Structure formats: C-alpha cells, structure tokens
Amino acid sequence: MRLRILMLPLALITFPLIIISHANAKSNTVDSEDDLLKPPKENPSKGSLKIFGTIPEFSLKLEPKSNDSSEFETEYRPATKFDVGFSVFSSGFFLTLGGFRLPAGEETKRTYGDTSYDYFRFGHAWQQLVVDAGYQRYKGFFVYNSKIDTDYGIYEKRPDLRVTSWFANATWVSRCNQFRIQNVLDNSGEPVETGWSPLVVATFDTTKIASNNSLIPPAHKAVYAKDADFKSGTFDTLSLKGGFAGSYTFSKYWYVAGLMAVGFGYQSRSYVRNEETIHSSGLGTSAATFAAAFGRTGEKWYGGSTARFFQNGVELGDVTVNMTTSEAELFIGKKLQELSFEEVFDF
C-alpha cells in the first residue's frame, strides 16, 4: 500500500469535519454548541445519505516460483485518481455506487495511460450479521516496475488489460451488544459505542483477468517457464477469515474503529497459456482484510475517514498472482428523518 494511501485520511480529515460543524451550526433544532455535538439520540433516523471521495488503488503482481528475486516480478497498476461516490442506507439496507471521476489529463495519460473504473455494492445489516454483494472493474493498466522512458518517467501501458470481480460477503460478530460492525464497514451514521468483538468473514469472489497478449514481459519469460504466456484466467475463491473488530468513542462524539481478519480459501482456477486452457483447484489460498475508521457523528450530520485493504492470492503452475486493493475514503453524511428529496436538501 502506498504511503499516501495511509496519510491522506489523516492529512485531509479536518475538511469534512469542518463542513459538518458549519452545517450543524445553522440548524434550528438546537440552541447551543454542546447540543450540536452530543451523541445521537436513541430514536434512530429512517436512513442516511453519504457522499465520499476515494482513491481506489489496485495491484496485480506476477511472481515466478523459480526465482525469488524481485527483479523478475511484474506489477500492473491502474491509473487511479480521485473518485466520487455515494451510499444510501435505510432500514438496514444499503447501496453504494462509485467510480464517478473527471477525465484524465493529457499529462496523466502520457505517463500512466487511462483507466476506466466501475464499482457498486449493496446489502443488508442486522445486529450480528452483515451480508453484501458487489462488482468492481478496472480497464487499462500500466507496468509499475517498468518505464519505457526513464528520463520523463513514462511507463509501459496495457490498455487491453481488464480485471473484473464479482463478490459476496457475510460478516458475523459475536458481541453485537458491544460493537456495531457497520461503524467500520460502511460508516452509515449509526450510533457508535465503545466495544469490540471477534468476527468471522465468509467471502465468495469471482475474478476475471483478460488481456490480448501475454502479461509476462519478453525479457522475463525464461524464469516463468510453462506460464510465460499467461494472459487471461478466471478464478473462483471461497474463503473464510477470522479476526477482531472494535470501536472507541471519546469526547462524546468522536470515534475510532478498526477491523482485522485473515484466513485461507479454496480456489477453482481456469487460465489460458499458449492458447491452451488449464484447469486446477486447491486449498490454501491466502486472504486478508484490514480496515480503520475515524470520525464523528451528531444528531444530523456525520463524517470522517476510512482506510481499507484487501488481499487475495492465486497459485498457478509456475507463477504466483497476488491481487491487493487499498483505498482511502473521506466521507460526509446526513441522517434523514424522512426518505424524501426535501429532507435530503434541507440543510
């Protein structure tokens, strides 16, 4: 994960929080600053609307099994930039749409190429269980560890490379009376409490990698042996992860929260090399999820920052494929007493 992914939420967190303070200060429903910042009342709102900005980083790294030297690794990354999206929450249901971004500038296209990105996710949250499903797609990558022009920092580009994932998750916590899992997963504006809980995450993921030509650079093909012409594949993974999650509240309205889960999975693999389709399956694929959140919540407005990291590995005959997703999110949300456009735009 790049250092800026970790630092961005801390560096810019004051921006959404200042907006929240300004908006709450204009509310006619409270009479003092203390009332503005007190925790939410027990009676829940009917829903909430959250707007967020994020940098969705992704890494597709190919490593030969015959040589441990990083010299022969090939890493692909999308030309990511700041994306905007929104989430809607009501009666436990939620929907998230992302991937709204401005077109890349000419200098960015010249250096990294251009990437199209789509994302959506929906689900339902109960006291102990959150189930969700979604879709994520990247099209257009550059070779992160290969520059074709070192003087100007221009990277080799692969506009034909596409990575598409369909996923479904079930996250279960054992101590729901002490911890709300959505404080870390979605930041839906629900009341935050101090507590922690063990958790279990079950995930089914279908990832498809597709390109027109081999993903292995010609200079490295010798160490990749039989998989030197690997160019596409579909990988179905059923994983089970265990870990812990918790949250801590302070100064009445601020909170921090975190989640860690690691495990393994069973994977079915179908990939193309030398125009031949290879099928295999096996147990032992590694999987990991980490998340951290920081923010504050009031009676009407809430906001903050979330960082997330996901890792999934694929073991082929002569190559290891590691896919990691890391994202930093800044968000601001409004709790809705009524599910109407008037309530959404009532500041």
C-alpha positions, -999 to 999 in steps of 0.1 A, spaced: 0 0 0 14 34 -9 23 57 19 -1 84 6 -30 60 10 -23 59 47 -16 96 51 -44 110 30 -72 104 55 -51 120 84 -40 149 63 -74 159 50 -98 146 77 -104 182 90 -121 191 57 -154 171 61 -154 177 98 -153 215 94 -182 212 69 -202 192 94 -196 217 122 -207 246 98 -238 228 87 -248 218 123 -243 254 134 -270 265 110 -296 240 124 -326 255 141 -333 224 162 -306 231 188 -297 261 210 -261 256 220 -228 242 208 -229 215 234 -263 203 219 -248 203 184 -220 179 193 -238 155 216 -241 118 205 -272 108 185 -305 102 204 -317 67 210 -345 71 184 -329 62 151 -333 81 118 -351 64 89 -320 64 69 -289 84 58 -271 96 27 -233 95 25 -211 112 -2 -175 101 -3 -143 107 -22 -117 79 -26 -85 68 -44 -91 31 -53 -56 16 -55 -52 -18 -70 -21 -40 -77 -18 -71 -99 16 -87 -92 31 -117 -110 59 -135 -94 78 -165 -108 81 -195 -85 115 -205 -98 132 -172 -87 126 -152 -55 144 -121 -69 121 -90 -72 139 -83 -104 116 -107 -123 84 -95 -107 59 -78 -129 34 -54 -113 4 -38 -130 -15 -9 -116 -44 12 -129 -40 49 -135 -61 57 -104 -73 92 -94 -98 107 -70 -132 92 -74 -165 103 -60 -195 81 -50 -224 79 -27 -242 55 -3 -278 52 7 -289 35 40 -324 27 51 -339 0 74 -307 -20 73 -304 -20 35 -276 -1 18 -265 7 -17 -231 21 -28 -222 35 -62 -187 46 -71 -164 53 -100 -176 89 -108 -145 108 -119 -132 136 -141 -115 126 -173 -77 121 -170 -55 150 -181 -32 147 -211 -1 146 -189 -15 117 -168 -25 98 -199 10 103 -214 27 90 -182 3 63 -169 -23 58 -196 -60 59 -188 -82 36 -166 -119 32 -165 -133 21 -132 -168 9 -121 -180 -1 -86 -212 -9 -69 -222 -28 -37 -254 -35 -19 -265 -55 11 -283 -56 44 -271 -53 80 -286 -70 111 -273 -68 147 -249 -96 143 -247 -101 106 -239 -80 75 -243 -96 40 -233 -77 9 -225 -83 -28 -210 -62 -55 -190 -57 -86 -157 -40 -94 -139 -35 -128 -107 -19 -139 -98 -15 -176 -64 0 -186 -32 -5 -166 5 5 -167 35 -16 -157 45 -2 -124 81 -15 -123 89 -9 -160 95 26 -175 100 29 -213 113 64 -209 133 68 -176 141 105 -183 105 115 -184 90 88 -161 67 73 -188 55 38 -180 48 9 -203 10 8 -208 -15 -21 -212 -49 -5 -223 -61 -40 -232 -58 -54 -196 -90 -58 -177 -97 -71 -142 -133 -77 -132 -145 -90 -98 -179 -101 -85 -180 -107 -48 -203 -116 -19 -195 -114 18 -211 -125 51 -196 -108 82 -207 -121 116 -198 -107 150 -204 -125 183 -208 -95 207 -233 -73 189 -244 -56 221 -210 -41 224 -200 -34 188 -216 -23 156 -197 -38 126 -210 -11 102 -190 15 120 -160 1 102 -175 -14 71 -198 14 59 -200 44 83 -237 46 80 -242 72 107 -254 47 133 -246 55 170 -210 45 178 -203 26 210 -171 16 227 -166 -21 224 -150 -50 205 -159 -84 191 -144 -115 175 -157 -119 139 -159 -143 110 -159 -133 74 -170 -157 46 -164 -145 10 -171 -158 -24 -152 -140 -52 -150 -145 -89 -122 -126 -105 -115 -125 -143 -82 -113 -157 -83 -107 -195 -58 -93 -220 -49 -96 -257 -13 -107 -252 9 -123 -225 13 -105 -192 49 -116 -188 75 -92 -204 96 -109 -230 128 -103 -210 114 -123 -181 97 -152 -199 125 -177 -192 120 -177 -155 82 -181 -158 87 -215 -175 54 -230 -187 34 -200 -177 54 -175 -197 25 -168 -220 -1 -164 -192 -26 -138 -205 -61 -145 -190 -80 -165 -165 -110 -169 -142 -105 -176 -105 -133 -185 -81 -124 -183 -45 -144 -193 -14 -125 -180 17 -130 -180 54 -114 -154 76 -113 -148 113 -103 -118 134 -113 -90 156 -130 -56 153 -137 -28 177 -145 9 182 -137 35 208 -156 67 214 -142 99 231 -152 135 237 -189 125 233 -190 125 195 -156 113 181 -148 77 174 -121 54 161 -127 19 148 -107 -10 133 -110 -45 118 -85 -72 111 -93 -106 96 -70 -132 80 -76 -167 66 -75 -191 37 -97 -203 10 -105 -230 -17 -100 -218 -52 -110 -231 -87 -87 -218 -115 -91 -217 -152 -65 -199 -172 -50 -196 -207 -14 -202 -216 0 -210 -251 -36 -210 -264 -44 -239 -240 -69 -237 -212 -56 -251 -179 -80 -261 -151 -69 -267 -115 -82 -263 -79 -68 -264 -44 -70 -254 -8 -46 -229 8 -51 -196 -9 -43 -167 14 -68 -139 21 -68 -109 44 -89 -78 52 -79 -48 72 -99 -16 78 -97 15 101 -121 44 105 -120 78 123 -147 104 125 -176 119 145 -213 116 144 -240 140 156 -278 142 156 -280 153 120 -246 151 103 -216 127 104 -183 124 86 -148 111 88 -123 89 70 -119 51 63 -89 31 50 -94 -4 37 -70 -32 25 -79 -65 8 -56 -92 -4 -62 -124 -24 -36 -147 -39 -37 -172 -69 -12 -201 -72 -7 -212 -108 18 -238 -121 49 -216 -123 36 -182 -113 20 -166 -82 -5 -139 -88 -12 -115 -59 -41 -90 -61 -44 -63 -35 -69 -35 -32 -63 -5 -9 -84 26 -6 -87 57 15 -121 73 18 -132 107 30 -170 110 36 -197 132 49 -232 121 55 -266 133 66 -292 114 87 -327 115 72 -358 118 93 -379 112 62 -370 94 30 -377 124 7 -358 148 -16 -369 177 6 -352 161 36 -320 154 16 -316 190 6 -328 205 39 -296 220 53 
